[in-house]
Every structure is written in structure tokens, then in C-alpha cells.
């Protein structure tokens, strides 16, 4: 397979490096994430389970289409995170993990919806989000959304991730297997292996209340 990366002049090039596409170069956080060298990886990921009341807001997709949040987050299985394209460490690492989950499950014939919601809608206009999604080779099951500032804050507050300084936000990933089940909240940078293990565990106990 081809390995995709951006040169210093931001031109897309390829090289052969095995069987998995790797769109990580020049996003240092994503590179470090693969090597397990991020400074805040020395603390264990904190896992919790909770129900969240999803606000009745409408966000915008990459083509400025209207996306009712309750509708899209009501589908499952689903992975959710909150990102901003200006973030240089945590957000590229989280998207790198989403990319690998996308690739691993695709090879196994499984699918999971993934949603990345912008923490900074003023900067993350659709064109910028589209370029970000393209860099991480987001497939059709992975949506990037943004909304008005007030709607964005409402969503962040609903999931307990609102912080004034978006560039220094705590990385959090949410996972839900069925619409009527609670969300699993993973605070901290999780690796693809951790996400995959969590996904498989929840699938195995889906008929029960986890």
C-alpha cells in the first residue's frame, strides 16, 4: 500500500511501507501518538460511563449541509471526539487513532460511525475542516461537523468538555454501541489498540447494561 505524507512544501507524495495507509507526517502529534511519546501519555486513560442529554442543535457538515445533532448521534455504533484544526498535538493524535480504527475495521468488514465536532467553529470553516478530513483520509463513515459559536458551546457543555482555551483542551473520546446505551467516556489520549479493545468489549456485552 502507499504511505501518504506532506512535504515541507505541502505537496502530497507516496512511499511504500507495508499494508496500512499512514497520513500522519507533518502532524507531529500524530507521529508521536504512534510512537507512544506524548508527554501526557504517562497517565492512564480515565474511563467512565454516563448518559448525556444531546442538545437540539443543527450543525454543518463539510459541504455546509445541515446536520441535526440528535439524529447523527442517535446512530450507533459511534465514536465521537472534539477537535480543532489549529491544535498541534492532541487533535492530530486523536484523528490518527480514528484513522487507524477506520482502517482496521474496514479490513475486517466492520463499520463504525465516527464524528469529529469542532471546538473552534470560527476558525474551522467547512473548507478548513474538509482539508483536515482529507489529510486524515476520512472515509464516508467519518463526519466532521461545526456550528455557530453558541451551538458549539452547548454541545461541549452537554458532553462536559467545554474549556475556554480550546488549544489546551483535554482530549476525550466517546463511544456508544447502541442508541439506548450510555456513552463510554475515555479521558486522555487513547491508542487505536485501546479503542479497538473497548469497542470489542462493548459489542460482546451489548445486550447487557454496561
N, C-alpha and C positions, 0 to 999 in steps of 0.2 A: 504494500500500500504506500501512499505518498504521505510524507510529513510536510505540513504546511507551516510556513513561518514568514514573518515580515522582516525585510532587511532594514537597515538604518534609513534607507530612502523610502521605506514603507511600500515596497513592491513585493507582491506575492511570489514566492519561489517554492520549489518542492525538492525533497530528497527522500530516498527510500530508507525506512528504518523499522522494518518489521510489519506488523499486521494491524496496527491501530493508528488512526489519524491523530496528530498532535498539534492543535492550533494554539500553542502556548508561548512561543518566543516573543520577546519584547513586551510581555506582560510578566514582570519579574515575580509578582505574587503567585502567578500560576506555575511558573517554573519551580519556585521554592516549595510550593504545595506538593508537587510531585516528589520532591527530594526530602520532604518532611523537615524543612529547616526554618519554617516560620517561627519568629520569636515567641508567639503566643501559643504554639503547639505543645509547650511543656506542661500545660494544664489540661486535664482531661475534659472531654466534651461533657457538658451537663445535659442530661436527658430528663424531660418532664412530659407529662400528658395533660392536655386541657381541651375544653371546648371554647371556641371563640365565636362571638356574635359578629358575623360579617356585615359591614355597613352596606346600605343600599345605594351604592355609587356606581357610576359608569366611567370606566377608564378608556384609554385609547390604545389601539394596537399599532404595529409598525406601519401600517398603511392608513393610519388615522381612523380606522374603523372603530365604532362604538362597541365596547365590551362590558356588559353588565357583570360586575364583580361576583355577585352571588351566584350567577349562572355558571361562570367559568370555575369558581372554586367549589361549586357544588358537585363537580365531577370527580371521579376517583378511579384508580389510584392517582395520587397527585403529589408532586414535590413543589415546594414554594420557598422562594427566598426574596430578600430585598436588597437591591444593589444600587450603585450609582457609577456611571461610566468614568467619573473623574477619580474614583478610588484606585489607588495604585497597588494595593496589597490584598486585602480581604476579598474584595469583589471579584477580581480575576481568579483568585483561588477557588471561590465558590462556584464560579461558572466553569472552571476547569473540571471540578468534581461533577457538575451536572453533565458536561460533555461526555465524560467517561461513563457515567451511568447510562446515558443515551446510547453510547456505542455498545456497551456490554449487553444491555437488554435487547438491543436490536439484533445482535448476533445470536441471541438465544430465542429469538422470535417473540419476545415480550415487549410490551409498550407501557410507558408511564407518562402521564401528562406532567409537564414542568412549566412553572410560571415564575418569571422574574419581574418584580414590581420595582419601579424606580423610586428611590428615596429623594431624588432631586429633579422633579419634573420641569423646573425652569431651565436647567441645563440639558436634561435628557429629552430633547425633542425627538420626534419619530425618526428623522434621518440619522441622528447620532445613535439611537438605540438600534436602528437597522444595521448600521456599520458594526456595532458591537456584537450583535447577534450573528452577523455574517462571519466575523473573525473567529467566533467560537463554534462555527459550523452548526448552528442551531437547526434542528430538523423541524418538521411541521408540528410535532407534538410539544415543542418548546416555545412558549409565547413570552414576549417582552411587553410590558404594559406601563403606562404612565397616565397621570390625570392632572387635574387642577391642583394647586397647592393645598387647598382646603380638603379636597377629597384624598389626596395623598397622605396628609396628616391623619385624617380619620381612619384610614386603613392601617397606618403604622400604629396608631394608638390602640386600635382594636386587637392587634396581634402583639401588643406590648413591646414594640421595637422602636418607638419614637425617641429620637435624640435630636437635639438642636444642631449639633455638629455632625452632619451626615458623613463627612470624610473619616471620622473616628468612631463609626458605629460598631457595635458588637455584631460579629457575623452570626446569623441564626438561620437554620434550615428547618422547615416544617414538612411533615409527611403525614398523609392520610390515605388509608387503603379503601375505605368505604364511606359514602356520604354521611351515614348516620353514626359514624365512629368519631371519637375525639382525635385531635391532632397530636402527633408526637413532635415535640419541640426539642431541637438539638442546638444548644448554645455553644458557640465555638466553631472552629474550622474542622469540619468532618472530612475524612478521606473518602474516596469512592468506595473502598472496601467496607468502611463503616456504614455508609449509606446503603450499600447493597445488602449487607448483613441485616440491617434494620428492616429493610424492605422485605426480605425473605422471611424474617421472623414474624412481621405483622401479617403477611399473607398466610403463614402457617396457623395463626391463631385468629384469623379474621372472623370466624363465627362467634368468637367469644368477645367479651369486653376487655380490651387491653388498657 
